[in-house]
């Protein structure tokens, strides 16, 4: 006889009656959300972005004085949902802390830019990777792997269409590149020409280098829980 996943009663805040839900995962995730802890652990797409944006707005309505913590372990994703997440962090009143754990590549690195410059951090063994395909900034690291950060320009997938449509697609891609570049300039404090040059190709940095370049502000010290 299969055991299955147990169900537990759960009462949504503001509701009188409880509902039965799958136990462990729901309770764990709900508990984290109640503590204002969010995770971006998948490719950034419309579904994931909408979920996280909705949670940030919900937590703002619930209490706009408490900080929100967004942990990032993402390989990147699509530029428009990533920009939407970034804009939402600027819109909500609570301070949003972004913490890179594992990998923050492409749009994962872009979202790492966060709301306030002083609230961006990464673990000492995290890696930051900025990738062409709508990827910008990241932080990640593994047990024996050196911390690396990589930034580069956005790219488009193979596009097969009439010449006029292709030109419009190219113009839109250039606009997206300009948008990402401006945000990087604002968040890193580097000059426009420096950021543009770095984005031309894949550039990898250590966590300390990423901190020096303004990509993250704090680097967690191993085994101490402290930040430098």
Secondary structure by P-SEA (a helix, b strand, c coil): ccccbbbbbbbcccccbbbbcccaaaaaaaaaaaaccccccccccaaaaaaaaaaaaaaaaacccbbbbbbbbccccccaaaaaaaaaaaccccbbbbbbcccccccccccccccccccbbbcccbbbbbccccccccccccccccbbbbbbbbbbccccccaaaaaaaaaaaaaaaaaaaaaaaaaacccaaaaaaaaccbbbbcaaaaaaaccccccccccccccc
